[in-house]
Each structure stands twice: as structure tokens, then as C-alpha cells.
Amino acid sequence: MLVRIGLISSGQTARASDGRDGLMGQVDPGDDAIWRWVIHHYRFDPARNERRNVEVSGYDNAAEFESELDRYSKRVRAEISAGTRSDREHVSGMATHPGYRAEQARAHAVRRAMKHSVGLRPLLSDGPLPSNMAVFGVTDEGEAFSYGGVPPEPSPDI
């Protein structure tokens, strides 16, 4: 799926890997309904007053993602070499499956509930947990239960 765009997060006009301006497979990195490849830039975020991975852009296919990741990484490395950026900054990326953000939010809520000794049943029945998290235990009736630990479906071959 290709979409027309005007600006990317850094405020520059997008350029496709073949040199055409404004036409890329760019998508909203926060769209939790689709597979997306997301570029992160570890930098100071003035909105949160901390260093963190800031989402720069998202793509609907791996080829566009890799092309833009390479271009953006080179730009950041050049700015670090020139002394205009902190040497602690770096660029990375990852593919996220549909429902990834919801799983992460659910995992956060489950961890907080466990920390405060709150019942987990409503949180666990709300949807899947991330593949790297599992919760197991015994009910008041003595029945064993477990949730999570199931890997997501493999990414589409786009």
C-alpha cells in the first residue's frame, strides 16, 4: 500500500528510495491494526524531559523501512560527527504486529496490578499478553490457570 504524504516526523519532505518526492509506503507508526516497520531515534524528548526512543516514522513494507533507516542513520551519524548531536544518540527500528501496542499496555497494567496485589482476572481476559510474558497461578477454587507466552503470527512477506 502506497500513500501520498507531505511531511515526515523530522519535518522534511519524504523521498522514495528511487528518488521520487512524496511517494512512500509510510504509515502511522501508532496504527495498531496493521503490520508496520517503525524507526526509533534515541534522543532527548523535550515533551517528556527525558532521553528515550522517539518514533520517527513507520512503513508498511520492509524494503522502504530499510532504505529510510539507512538514510536516517547516516544523517544522524553525520550530525554526531559534526558535533551538532549528542554522541549518545542512535537510530534503531523494529517490526510490530497488529495489536502490539495493546499487548504492551496490557502487560504494563498486569505488572502494576501484581505489584499492588490487585486481582488479574479482568486484565487477563481482556486480550493477549506479549509473547515474552506469561502469568500462571491457582484460583481460589484450586484450579490452575495460565495466560500468555504465545508468539504472534509471523510478519507478512512484503
N, C-alpha and C positions, 0 to 999 in steps of 0.2 A: 504494500500500500504506500503510494507516494502522496505527499500532501504539499501544497504550496505554503511557504512560510515567509515572513518578512524579517523577523529578528530571532536570534537565538539568545540564550541567557546572558552571554557576555556582551550583548548589545551590538554584535556585528551581524551583517547580512550573511546568511548561510551560503555556503558554496559546496555544491555537489562534488564528489570525487573526480568527475570528468570535467570540472571547471565551470559548469553552468551555475549561475547565481540563483538562489531562491528555490531550488527543487531538490528535496532530500526526503528520505524516509524518516523524518523526525516526528516524534510523538511526545505527548506529555509524559515525563518520567514518573509522575504520580498516578497514571492511569492504571488502576489495579485490575482492569478487566482483560488485559492483553499481555502477551509476552513482550518484554521490552529490554533493550540493552541500554544501560544508564552509565554516563560518565560522571565521576565524582572528582572534585578538586578539594584536597585537604588544604584549608586556608583559614584565616581569621574571618569569622562571620560577625559583622557589626550588629546585625539584628539580634543575635543571641549573646554577643560579647564573649565569644569563645572560639577556639580553633576546633574545626570539625570538618567532616566530609560534606561539602556543599554539592547538591545535584546541579550539574551544569546543563545537561541535555539528555534526551532519550531518543532511541532509534528503534524502528520496527524490524530491522534486519542486521545481522552480524557484520556484513561487509561495510555498510555505511558507518556502523559503530566503530569498527576497527580503523577505518580511514580517518574519521574525525578524532578518535582517541590519539592516533599517531600525530595528527596535525596539532591538536591542542597541547599534547605533551611536549612537543618540540617548542611551541611558543612559550610555555611556562618555563622549560629548561633554559631557553634563551634569556628570558627575563630574570631568572635567578642568576645566570652568569653575568648579566649586565648590572646586577645589584639592585634592580627595581622590585624584586620579590624576595621574601624570606627563603633561606635555604631549607627551611623545614616544610615547605610546601611540596606537594606531589599530586600527580594525577593517577586515577585508577578507574576501573569500571567493572560492571558485573551484569549478568543477565538475570532478570527477575521474572518469575512465572505469575500467571494470573492468581490473585489472592495473596500474594507475598506480603503486602503491607498489612492486610487484615490479620494474617497469621502472626506477624511480628507484634502487632498491637495486642492480640490475644495473649501471646506469650508474656508480654510485659505485664498485663493485668493478672495473669496466673502467678507470676513471680511475686508481684506485690501482695496478692491475696495470701499466698503461702507465708510470706514474711510477717503478715499481720494475723495469721491463723484464722482466716476467713474461709468459709466453705467454697470449694472449687466447682461443684456440680454445675451451676448456671453458666460459668465461664467455659467449662469443657464441652458442654453440649451446644455451644453457640457456633462451633465450626472447628476446622482442623488446626492443630498446632504446627509450628515449623518442624521440618524433618529432623532437626537436631535436638528436639525436645520431646520428652516422654514423661507422663505423670502416671504413677500407679499407686495402688493402696488397697485398703479394705474398707467396705462400707460399715455402717453401724450394725447391719444385719449379718456381718461376717463374710460377705461376698467380695471376692477380689475384682478389681477393675483396672483398666489401663487405657490411656489415650496418648496419641501422638506417635512420633517415631517413624512415620510413613513418608518416604521420599516423594516429591512432586513428580508429575509426568515429565518426561524428557522434553527439552526445547524443540520447537519445530525446526526442520532443516530448511531455512530460508536462504 
